[in-house]
Amino acid sequence: MKYMNAKKVLPEKLIVEIQKYVQGEAIYIPKPEAEYQKWGASSGGRQLLDVRNATIRNAFTSGSSIQQLSEEYYLSIESIKKIVYS
């Protein structure tokens, strides 16, 4: 999260109004809910995990054991079970 000076982006009247509630503190202004994205959507991380999980499921249905997949993908047995049984 980056910080910016309110004087550079907000009108003076709004700054005066905000100063009635808080002065000299950092405040967080959230995005509108309509602009929220799920985790990994913008970085591509979610897509990478989806591809990895599909590969794990395919390997399991082709005969690989949960123990083998756990060792190959460096995941716990419980994590592999969640992936293959979901």
C-alpha positions in Angstrom: 0.0 0.0 0.0 1.5 3.3 -0.9 0.8 6.6 0.9 0.1 9.9 -0.7 -0.2 13.5 0.6 -3.9 14.4 1.0 -3.1 18.0 -0.1 -2.1 16.7 -3.5 -5.2 14.7 -4.2 -8.1 16.0 -2.1 -10.0 19.3 -2.2 -9.2 21.7 0.7 -12.8 21.6 2.0 -12.6 17.8 2.3 -9.3 17.9 4.1 -10.7 20.4 6.7 -13.7 18.0 7.2 -11.4 15.0 7.7 -9.3 17.0 10.1 -12.3 17.2 12.4 -12.0 13.4 13.0 -8.3 12.7 12.6 -5.0 14.8 12.3 -1.5 13.6 11.6 -2.5 9.9 11.3 -2.5 7.5 8.4 -6.0 6.4 7.4 -7.0 3.6 5.0 -9.6 4.3 2.4 -10.9 1.0 1.0 -11.8 0.5 -2.7 -15.5 0.2 -3.5 -16.6 -3.5 -3.3 -17.3 -3.5 -7.0 -13.5 -3.2 -7.6 -12.4 -6.0 -5.3 -10.6 -8.9 -7.0 -10.1 -12.4 -5.7 -6.6 -13.4 -4.4 -4.1 -13.9 -7.3 -6.4 -12.5 -10.0 -4.2 -9.7 -11.1 -0.8 -11.3 -10.5 -1.7 -14.6 -12.2 -1.0 -16.6 -9.0 -4.4 -18.1 -8.9 -4.2 -19.3 -12.5 -0.8 -21.0 -11.7 -2.3 -22.8 -8.7 -5.3 -23.9 -10.7 -3.1 -25.4 -13.4 -0.9 -27.1 -10.8 -4.0 -28.6 -9.0 -5.4 -29.9 -12.3 -2.1 -31.6 -13.0 -2.1 -33.2 -9.6 -5.7 -34.4 -10.1 -4.8 -35.9 -13.5 -1.7 -37.6 -12.0 -3.9 -39.1 -9.2 -6.5 -40.4 -11.6 -3.7 -41.9 -13.7 -2.4 -43.9 -10.8 0.0 -41.8 -8.8 -0.3 -42.2 -5.1 -1.0 -39.4 -2.7 2.4 -40.0 -1.1 4.2 -39.7 -4.4 2.3 -36.5 -5.3 3.1 -35.1 -1.8 6.8 -35.7 -2.4 6.8 -34.5 -6.0 5.0 -31.2 -5.3 6.4 -30.6 -1.8 2.9 -30.4 -0.3 1.6 -32.2 2.8 -0.5 -35.3 2.3 -3.5 -33.4 3.7 -3.0 -30.7 1.0 -2.9 -33.3 -1.7 -6.0 -35.0 -0.4 -7.9 -31.6 -0.5 -6.8 -31.1 -4.1 -7.6 -34.6 -5.4 -10.9 -35.0 -3.5 -12.3 -31.5 -4.3 
